[in-house]
């Protein structure tokens, strides 16, 4: 087995399965071609959407929405006793 690191250095090793399955063929097919470049017109539709608000503003909005949901139960809990 030949491993190639991201830096381009290659390493040769034997698969461990060879000990248990000496006649097993471990060859694989060729790798598929790399995807087209980002400038390609075909991939422009696959881009991630951009944020409309910052993460901090989004977190603040979620907290305020949750507090608004809890306001009814807090108001009920803080009512004076009926006597």
C-alpha positions as a Markdown table, in Angstrom:
| # | Residue | x | y | z |
|---|---|---|---|---|
| 1 | Unk | 0.0 | 0.0 | 0.0 |
| 2 | Unk | 1.4 | 3.4 | -0.9 |
| 3 | Unk | 0.3 | 6.4 | 1.2 |
| 4 | Unk | 0.9 | 10.0 | 0.0 |
| 5 | Unk | 0.9 | 12.8 | 2.6 |
| 6 | Unk | -0.5 | 16.3 | 1.9 |
| 7 | Unk | 3.1 | 17.5 | 1.7 |
| 8 | Unk | 3.8 | 15.0 | -1.1 |
| 9 | Unk | 5.9 | 12.5 | 0.8 |
| 10 | Unk | 5.1 | 8.8 | 0.0 |
| 11 | Unk | 5.1 | 5.9 | 2.5 |
| 12 | Unk | 5.0 | 2.2 | 1.6 |
| 13 | Unk | 3.4 | -0.3 | 4.0 |
| 14 | Unk | 1.7 | -3.6 | 3.9 |
| 15 | Unk | -2.0 | -3.9 | 5.0 |
| 16 | Unk | -2.6 | -5.7 | 8.2 |
| 17 | Unk | -5.3 | -7.8 | 6.6 |
| 18 | Unk | -2.6 | -9.7 | 4.7 |
| 19 | Unk | -1.8 | -11.6 | 7.9 |
| 20 | Unk | -5.3 | -13.0 | 8.2 |
| 21 | Unk | -6.2 | -13.1 | 4.4 |
| 22 | Unk | -3.0 | -13.7 | 2.5 |
| 23 | Unk | -4.8 | -14.2 | -0.9 |
| 24 | Unk | -7.1 | -11.2 | -0.6 |
| 25 | Unk | -6.6 | -8.7 | -3.4 |
| 26 | Unk | -6.6 | -5.2 | -2.0 |
| 27 | Unk | -6.2 | -3.2 | -5.2 |
| 28 | Unk | -8.6 | -0.4 | -5.7 |
| 29 | Unk | -9.9 | 1.6 | -8.7 |
| 30 | Unk | -8.4 | 4.9 | -9.8 |
| 31 | Unk | -9.6 | 8.0 | -8.0 |
| 32 | Unk | -12.3 | 10.1 | -9.6 |
| 33 | Unk | -11.2 | 13.4 | -11.1 |
| 34 | Unk | -11.3 | 16.5 | -8.8 |
| 35 | Unk | -14.4 | 18.6 | -8.8 |
| 36 | Unk | -14.5 | 21.7 | -11.1 |
| 37 | Unk | -13.0 | 24.9 | -9.8 |
| 38 | Unk | -15.0 | 27.4 | -7.8 |
| 39 | Unk | -15.1 | 29.8 | -10.7 |
| 40 | Unk | -17.1 | 27.3 | -12.8 |
| 41 | Unk | -20.6 | 28.5 | -13.6 |
| 42 | Unk | -22.0 | 25.0 | -12.8 |
| 43 | Unk | -20.9 | 25.2 | -9.2 |
| 44 | Unk | -22.1 | 28.8 | -8.5 |
| 45 | Unk | -25.5 | 27.5 | -7.5 |
| 46 | Unk | -24.1 | 25.2 | -4.8 |
| 47 | Unk | -22.6 | 28.0 | -2.7 |
| 48 | Unk | -23.6 | 28.3 | 1.0 |
| 49 | Unk | -26.0 | 31.0 | 1.9 |
| 50 | Unk | -24.6 | 34.1 | 3.6 |
| 51 | Unk | -25.7 | 35.2 | 7.1 |
| 52 | Unk | -28.2 | 38.0 | 7.4 |
| 53 | Unk | -27.2 | 38.8 | 11.0 |
| 54 | Unk | -24.0 | 38.2 | 12.9 |
| 55 | Unk | -23.8 | 35.2 | 15.3 |
| 56 | Unk | -24.1 | 37.6 | 18.3 |
| 57 | Unk | -27.2 | 39.2 | 16.9 |
| 58 | Unk | -28.7 | 35.8 | 16.1 |
| 59 | Unk | -28.0 | 34.6 | 19.6 |
| 60 | Unk | -29.6 | 37.7 | 21.1 |
| 61 | Unk | -32.7 | 37.3 | 19.0 |
| 62 | Unk | -33.1 | 33.7 | 20.1 |
| 63 | Unk | -32.7 | 34.7 | 23.7 |
| 64 | Unk | -35.3 | 37.4 | 23.4 |
| 65 | Unk | -37.7 | 35.0 | 21.6 |
| 66 | Unk | -37.4 | 32.5 | 24.4 |
| 67 | Unk | -37.9 | 35.1 | 27.0 |
| 68 | Unk | -41.1 | 36.2 | 25.2 |
| 69 | Unk | -42.4 | 32.6 | 25.3 |
| 70 | Unk | -41.7 | 32.5 | 29.1 |
| 71 | Unk | -43.3 | 35.8 | 29.9 |
| 72 | Unk | -46.8 | 34.2 | 30.2 |
| 73 | Unk | -45.7 | 31.6 | 32.7 |
| 74 | Unk | -43.7 | 34.2 | 34.7 |
| 75 | Unk | -46.7 | 36.5 | 34.9 |
| 76 | Unk | -48.9 | 33.6 | 36.1 |
| 77 | Unk | -46.4 | 32.6 | 38.7 |
| 78 | Unk | -46.0 | 36.2 | 40.1 |
| 79 | Unk | -49.8 | 36.8 | 40.6 |
| 80 | Unk | -50.7 | 37.7 | 44.2 |
| 81 | Unk | -52.5 | 35.0 | 46.2 |
| 82 | Unk | -56.3 | 34.7 | 45.8 |
| 83 | Unk | -57.1 | 35.4 | 49.5 |
